[in-house]
Amino acid sequence: MVKLADEDIRTREVLGWRGIHVLHNPMSSCSQKLRIFLNIKCLDWQSHVVDLAANGNMSDWFLGINPRGLVPVLVQDGSVHIESNDILWYLEQQFPAPCLIPVGSAAEIRELLHHEDDLHLDLRALSFRYVFNPPKPRKTPEILEHFAKSGTGLLNGVEDRGKAEQIEFWSNYAKQGVTDLKVRTAVARFREAFSDLEQRLSRHAYLMGSQLTVLDIAWYIYVNRLTLAGYPVSRLHRRLGAWFAALQTRPEFAREVAIPAAFQDFIERTRRQHSVESTTLVEVADLH
């Protein structure tokens, strides 16, 4: 679990925060995952929205509580936790009811969440090509240079490869965007993962059996984002599509992925542009 050591916390004011505080962004997939978890647990928490479009996650203040520059961040009674799946695991231990990580399935769920997390950069690539599609890179060379020089480069006393991973992604994105090859590679990885989930759902209502778990929350967010990007989930994975539709009827899920009207218009314009250019996700990844 990634709980920041005292020496890693440069923004010292958060040490005095009491209760549960969440630094997040409405459209961040990992933030959506955490908010759904908090909804199901019926926990009270204080919201701190981080403006990712304005690079609020690259400010000295924010990097002082997450040297990787990622949301969400959990601050509970002055302790700082980063990485969404680690936060879920921590909160499950603190607030075990209702149970979302059954004891007998804990090891398997942890392994499967690692697999889900391995696809995060693929999700980000497809999101920036087909959902956000910003007119210019959000992370300029100057911002990335500032990011690289911030902090110690260590996390809990160990060299932090997570920060280097972020710098590599954004540097490549600034140079070439998200290429067709990257789209095809990412879609192939998701298609394989979704096929595995389809098999699980052939036996049970949820991914781990008859009970909703954190695994359902995590994959719901991914399926939602891939659907926004134009991946034909229901056509290629019938059971997964039905599972997603069922969860979508639950308000504690649906409200956290709701799209603001202004952004919905932007997504529609992006889709029309890709359709005219014959560069939709279906066409580039040959999912006809």
Secondary structure, DSSP 4 states (H G I P E B T S, - for coil): --B--GGG---GGGGG--SEEEEE-TT-HHHHHHHHHHHHHT---EEEE--TTTTGGGSHHHHTT-TT--S-EEEETTEEEESHHHHHHHHHHH--SS-SS-GGGHHHHHHHHHHHHHTHHHHHHHHIIIII--SS-SS-HHHHHHHHHSS-SEETTEE-HHHHHHHHHHHHHHHH-S-HHHHHHHHHHHHHHHHHHHHHTTT-SBTTBSS--HHHHHHHHHHHHHHHHT--HHHH-HHHHHHHHHHHTSHHHHTTSPPPHHHHHHHHHHHHHHHHHT--HHHHTT--
